[in-house]
Amino acid sequence: MCSRKVSLGSAVILAVAVAALTMATPAVAQLKILHNFGAAGFAAGGNYPLGGLIFDNAGNLYGTTQGGGTYNGGTVYEFTPNGSGGGTEKVLYNFNINAKDGYGPEAGLVFDGAGNLYGTTNVGGTHGVGTVYELSPNSDGSWTEEILHNFSGADGGYPTACVILDAAGNLYGTASQGGGYNAGVVFELKHGAGGVWGYKVLYNFSGTQGTDGAYPIGGLIWDAAGNLYGTTQDGGTYNGGRGTVFELHPRGGGSWGESIQHNFGNGQDGEYPQTSLMFDSAGNLYGTTYEGGARLNGTVFKMTPTGGGSWSETVLYNFNDSSLDEGVFVSSGVMMDSAGNLYGETAQGSGSTYYGSVFELTPGAGGAWTETQLGTFFKQTLGNGPQGGLVFDSAGNLYGTTQFGGPGGGGTLFEVTP
């Protein structure tokens, strides 16, 4: 999964692929740390990984760190598990905080069909408010970076989410701020002649009370008809703006229209969604809210199409901080296995040594869902604050990162084995 957010190559390919995994529901799971990132400062391997992980076809993992590296501007890295509880990290690129490069990447990565990597940096670039970049592999094992777009503020700024690809290899994403109303944008980057990429704002969020969302922290996902879906962490109808689910649909002539499909914050509904959505094979959407719900500590929700372009939202689970057996503040989107179980992360928990969790939600009779903790984090040993989201390998193991903690204090890369 891509950095608190889902990245998707075309239509619902990723969601269907995840749903097709054959994986037994774990009765007992084992959480183990495969890699510890370095301490604060110029850690050679990077530190503070906030974005999620992706696999290549050979089983190597790729991700980003927000800090560390040669210039302390963050890194792009490759991690090769050794199958024995560890592995090898290789830094592919060091972002240069002292140049016109982007730096401080908060999002994960996405591959194209040729093996190039794409991502965003939250800050840096020509105007200091972030970039979209491409990394291309060279024959000697090195990688070359190219900045595809420098955000200006007027056309968006401070992107925190992954980009996604369409079938033609064009890129789509969100910038959390900037744009016509300084409330964030949805953008497109298209291939052009001579390798030049053309940037276009598809939608400017206005944050207007009651009518539009604001500040899209999460990324985008396609449906089979070519519509885009995402969330904003603010704006909408209720309580001064507690976030929305939005849809963008192409209208012809290159323009796009927006529809708000759900406003959060009504009663015991969730609040402040910060992650991307995912589809199941039936066309339902699933997502999370960081806060809100019946117990005020975050929710997992489902969006069901009701016809005529409308959707209905249902809260599947409300997180509670009443015991050490459950995390709070849902910090990642969810993934689904072939049995319909959902998997995600919480950023925190209750108690002095409890720093987040990996959870499973299992559907039951009458629409009830049961939550199981697959792993809980402890600051100095296992890490602190998982937020990037989870990814499955072919055997059904889950992988992710924590932003902080571990022996070096700079975060960890972990595996959860059924």
N, C-alpha and C positions, 0 to 999 in steps of 0.2 A: 504494500500500500504506500501511496505517496504522501508523506509529511503531514500527519493529521488529516489527510485528504486522500481521495482515490484518484489515480490517473488512469485514463482509458484511451486506448488507441483508436477504436472506432466502434460506434453503436454500443452494444452491451457485451462486447467480447469478454472483458475481464470478469464481469459479474457472472456470466454463464460459465466461464472457465473455473471460477472459484466454486460455484455451485456444483460443478461436475466432479470435484475432487472426492475420492473415496476415502473417508476418514471415520474411524470409530470414535464415538464420544468417550473421552478419557475419564476413567473412574478415578485415577490418581495421575497427576501430572508432575513433571519435574522441571523446575526453573533453574537454568545454569547460565553463568556468564562465560561467553566465548572470548570477549575482548574488553579490556579496560582502556578508555581514552585518557590522555595525559592531563596534568594539572593545569591550572589557569596560566595564561601566557602563551609563549611560543612553543607549545608542545608539538613535536615533530609530526605526530600522527593526527593532529587536530584535537579539538575538545568541544563539548557541549553540542552533541548531535540532536537537533530538533526535528529534522525531517525524517521520513521513513526510509525503508529499504526496498530494493527491487532485485530480482534475480536475472542473470543471463542464462543462456541455454546450457552452459557448463556447470551451473550450480554455484557460481560466484555471486556474492552480494555487493551492491553498490549503494552508496549513500553520501551524505554531506555532513560536515561539522560547521557549526556557526562561528567557532573561534579556533585559535591555534594555527598550526602550520608555519611555514617559513616567515610569513609576514604578519601572523596573528590575525588574518582576515578570514580564516575558515578554509576548508578543504573539500575536494571531492575525492572519495576513497573507494577502493575495491577490497573486499574481505573474502578470503577463501577458507571456508571451514575445513578442518582436517579430519572430521568424523570421530575425533577422540576428545571432544570437549574444548577445543581451542581452534586456532586458525592463524592466518597471516594477513596483516593489513598492508596495503600498498597505496600511498597517496598518488593520485593521478594528476591533481592540480592544486596549487596553492593560490588562493585569491590574494591580490596585492592591495593592501589598504592604502599604500602610498602612491599608487598610480591611478589612472582613470578606469581601472578595473572595477567590477562590482565586488562586494564582499559581504560577509555576514549572511550566508544562505540559510534561510529557515525552512525551505521546501526540499523535498526529495527530487528524484530524477525520473526521466522516462527515456526509453530507447526508441529509435526509429528502426526501420527494417534493415538499414545499412550498418547498424551498430554504433551510430552516433548517440551521444547523451545530450539531453536538454534539461535546463533548469532555470531557476530565478535566484537573484540575490536581493535581499531585503533593502540594502543600502548600497552606496557607491555608484560608480558610473559617472558619466559626464556631468550630471546634475545632482548627484549625491542621493537620489531617491530610488535606486535600484535598477536592475538590468534583467534582460533575458539573454541567456548564453547557450552556446553549443560547444561540446567537447567532441573532437574527432580523433579516433585512434590512428597512430602512425605505425609504420612497419617495424620500427625499433622498440615498440612497446610504450613509447611516450604518447602523450595526448596534447592536442593543440586546441586552445580556447579561442572562440570568436564571439564577440558581443553582437547579438542580433538586434537588440534595441536598448537604448538608454531612456528610461522614463524621465519625463520632464516635470511632473507634478500636474500640469494642465492636462496631460493625456493619461494620468494615473501615476501612482507612486507607492513604494513600500509593499511590493508583492510578497505574500507569505505562503502561497500555494504552488503546487506543481502546475506545469502546463500539460495539456493533452494534445493528441494528434488526431487529425481526420484521415480518411483513406488516401488523400492526396499528399499527406505529409505536412500540411499546414498546422500551425500551433494556435491553441486557444487557452486563455487563462484569465485570472482575476488580479487586479491590484487593489489592495485593501483601502487605500486612500486616494486622494487626488481626483482628477476628472473635472467635469463641468460644475459639480456641486461640492467638490472635495469630500465625497462620500464613497469613492471607489468606482471601479469600472470593470466591465468584461471586455477583453480585447482579442484581436486576431492578428497573427503574423503569417503572411503568405509568401511563398517562394516567388521570386521575381527574376528578371533577366540578369545574367551576370552574377548570380549568387546573392543578389540584393533581396532583402526581406522587406516587404511592405507592411507597415503597422497601421491598424485601424481600430478605433474604439467602437465596439458594437453596442454598448449601452453604458450610460452614465447613471449611477444610482443617485437619487436626490435626497433620500432620507426624510422626505416630506411626511410629517405625522399623519398616519392613517392610510397613506397611499403607496409608499415605497419603502424598500429596505435601505440599509446603509452598512458599509464596511464589510465587504465580502472577505472573510479570513480564509474560508475553505475554497477548494478548487471546483472544477466542473465535471460533469458526466454527460455522455450522449444517450439519447434513446434511439431506437431503430429508425425513427422518422427524421433524424437529424436535428432534433431539438436539444437544447442545453439546459441542464438543471444544476442548481447550487443553493447555497444558503448565505444569508447575511447575518452577522452577529448583532446587529442593531436595526432600528427602524421598524416599521410595521404599525399595526393598529393599537396595540394594547400597552398600557402602563409606561408611556413615554418611549416605547420602542424596545422590544425584547427579541427582535430578530424575525426572519422570514425564510420560507422556501420559495424560490423563484424559478420560473421557466422562461427561456428565451427561444423564440421561434422565428425562423427566417420568413420574411414577407415578400421576397423578390426584389430585384434591383439592388441587392446588397444590403438592404435594411433589415433590422430585426425588431420584433416586438416583445415586450416583457409582460408576464402575468405573475402576480403574487398568488401562489397556491396554498400558502398557509402563513398565518400570523401567530407567532408564539407569545405566551404571556397571559393567556386567558384562563383565569382560575388556576387549576393545578397542572396546567400545561407546562412543558419545559420552557427554558429561557436561554438565550445567547448561544445559538449553535455556532460552532467554530470549525466544523469539519465538512468534508465532502459527503455525498450520498452514494449509495450503491443500489443497483437493481437486482431483483431475483429473476428467475426464468419466467415468472408469470407477469412481470412488468410492474411489480410493486417496488417502491422506494423505501430504503431504510437509512436512518441517520441517528445522530445523537445531539443532545444539548448539554452544554457544560454545567449549567445550573438549572434551577426550577424544578417543576414537578411536585408531586404530593409531599415529598420530603425535602425539597429545596436543594438537592445535591446532584441534580442531573438526571437525564432520562435517555432511554433508547426508544425511538418512535418508528412508526411505519406509515407510509403514505400510499393509499389505495386509489386508483383511478375510478371515478364514479360516472364517467360518461360526459360528453359535451365539453371535454377539456378541463373538467374539475377534478379535484382530489380530496380525499377525506383522511385526516390524520388520527392515529390511535397511539397512545403511549403504551408501549409494551412492558416497560419496567422503570420503576422509580428507585434510584439509589439512595441508600440510607447510611448515616454515620453513627448509628446507635451501638455498633459493636466493631471489634477489630476484624470481623469476618467479611467486611464489605468495604470497598473503596468509595470515594466520593469525587465529584467533578469529572465528568466523562470527557476525556481529552483526545480521543481518537474516534474516527469512524468505525464501522463494524464490517467484518468479513463473515461470509456464510459458508458452511460445509455442505456436503451432499445430503445430509439428514435434516437440513434447515436450522441447525444451531448457529448462533451468532457469537462472534468473538471480538473483544475490544479491550480498551485500557482506561483506567482511571488515574488521574494525576496525583491524587492524595488519598489519605485515609484518616481514621481517627486513632489517636494514640501517639506516644512520643517517638516510636521507632518505625512508623508505618508510612511509607512514602509512595504509595500507588500500587496498582494491581493489574494483572491480566485476568479477564473474566470470560466466562462462557454463559450464554443464555440459551436454555433449552425449552422449546415449546411444549405445552401440555394441554390437557383437556380444557375446553371452555375458554380458550384464548389466554390462559395463564402461562406465564413464563417463569422458570426457575433459574436463579443465578448461582453459579459455582465459581469460586476463586481458584484459578489454575496456578497462580503465583503471586506472591506479595513481595514488595521491595523493601530492603533495609539499607539505609544510606551508605554506610561504609563498606558493605560487602556486595550487595546486589545492584546498587544504583538507586536513583531518586528521580521521580517525575517522568514516567514514560508518557510520551505524547505523539510520537511519529506514526503510530498505527502499526498493524501487524501484517505479515506476509507468510503464506504457506509455502513449504517445499513440497516436492512430489510425494513424500512419505507422510504428509500431514503434520509435520512439525511447524511450530510458529516461531517467527523471528521478529525482533524489534530492538529499539534502543531506548535508553533513559537519558534525559538531558543532563543530569547531574549525578553525583555520587560515584561509587566505586572507590577502590584504593587511592586513585589519583584525584578524585573529586571532579573529573571532567566528563563523566558519563560512562555508560557501558553498552555493549552489544550483547543481547541475550537470546537464548533459545528456550522454548517450552516444548517438552517432549511428552506426548501422550503415553 
